[in-house]
């Protein structure tokens, strides 16, 4: 399978999109947007420090890739269910959007468990990298809260306007969540970190 990029950046794109040519992948490849949800999620969150053990880069990458692979599958399935719900009547659309953000919250929570359990990558600044990865995932997870509020504010009285508003919420959240997750790609600045994600067996797709 060809690669459109390398390192963890590729895994981030594949985790949140249908592939390198998907419009959302192009959003994720841009600098992080300053949308409302991302701004709201930028508040630092107190969280436990990563496990105080250093692990080899290949082992760290394999664990993270396994987590991102599950995240990718879960998000893809949730988006399919969301699309089907939005094609139905307003009540179904509202329920589908709510279920989507609940599923997204769960998927991010599971990814965070993997990231924390992966430990500290064997880099000079490994502790800072591990903490940064955990913080980025946490902030991306929090961004969904803004959209739950918007879903609750939808009016079902007029189906056409409901569908337009609901699809706008879905589009905006895809854009902002991709931008938040793109924060992981900054760790590719370390060549060793980038190479680990390129070559670890668990990161290979197809």
Secondary structure, 3 states (H helix, E strand, C coil): CCCCCCHHHHHHHHHHCCCCCCHHHHHHCCCCCCCHHHHHCCCCCCCCCCCCCEECHHHHHHHHHHHHHHHHHHHHHHHHHHHHHHCCCHHHHHHHHHHHHHHHHHHHHHHHHHHHHCCEECCCCHHHHHHHHHHHHHHHHHCHHHHHHHHHCCCCCCHHHHHHHHHHHHHHHHHHHHHHHHHHHHHHHCHHHHHHHHHCHHHCCC
